[in-house]
Amino acid sequence: MNDYLFLFFLFCLNFVTESLVYCLFVRKNVQNLLLSSLLINAVTWPLANFFYGIYGTFIVIEAFVFLAEIPLIKLLLRLEWRKALVISLTANLTTALLSFLIF
């Protein structure tokens, strides 16, 4: 599998996983949840990969993404800060654990 196809697969896996987490916590308007998840991942996923290439510290990058996604989730899904924090933490822990299984 070429590198770009593999990266696309990883992005899709991340998008689907985080979308499922969003749907578990916010049980309304699935189309809005999917679009929000896509937008959030379109911002944070490339940044995470860029910084991972520079710093190479998985935990630091995951912490950055977790913190960056909180305000994005709050704004796009119109949630309270606490709920946005819980969703971001759950989504990023899930995708981090999944990445450990893959790699």
WOGI-V14695 format. One record per backbone hydrogen bond with DSSP energy under -0.5 kcal/mol. NH is the residue of the N-H (numbers start at 0). CO is the residue of the C=O. E is the energy in kcal/mol with one decimal. If there is no record, write none. Layout:
nh;co;e
NH;CO;E
NH;CO;E
This chain:
nh;co;e
5;1;-2.2
6;2;-2.4
7;3;-2.3
8;4;-2.3
9;5;-2.4
10;6;-2.5
11;7;-2.6
12;8;-2.5
13;9;-2.4
14;10;-2.9
15;11;-2.8
16;12;-2.4
17;13;-2.7
18;14;-2.3
19;15;-2.2
20;16;-1.8
21;17;-2.5
22;18;-2.5
23;19;-1.8
24;20;-1.7
25;21;-2.9
26;24;-0.6
27;25;-1.2
32;28;-2.0
33;29;-2.7
34;30;-2.4
35;31;-2.7
36;32;-2.6
37;33;-2.5
38;34;-2.6
39;35;-2.9
40;36;-2.7
41;37;-2.2
42;38;-1.1
42;39;-0.6
43;39;-2.8
44;40;-1.9
45;40;-0.5
46;42;-1.0
47;43;-2.7
48;44;-2.2
49;45;-2.4
50;46;-2.8
51;47;-2.2
52;48;-1.8
53;49;-1.0
54;50;-3.5
55;50;-0.8
55;51;-0.9
57;55;-0.8
60;56;-2.2
61;57;-2.7
62;58;-2.2
63;59;-2.2
64;60;-2.6
65;61;-2.8
66;62;-2.4
67;63;-2.6
68;64;-2.3
69;65;-1.0
70;66;-0.7
71;67;-0.8
72;68;-3.0
73;69;-2.5
74;70;-2.6
75;71;-2.7
76;72;-2.3
77;73;-0.8
78;73;-1.3
83;79;-2.4
84;80;-2.5
85;81;-2.3
86;82;-2.6
87;83;-2.6
88;84;-2.7
89;85;-2.6
90;86;-3.0
91;87;-2.5
92;88;-2.4
93;89;-2.3
94;90;-2.3
95;91;-2.1
96;92;-2.5
97;93;-2.2
98;94;-2.2
99;95;-1.8
100;96;-1.6
101;97;-1.9
102;98;-2.7
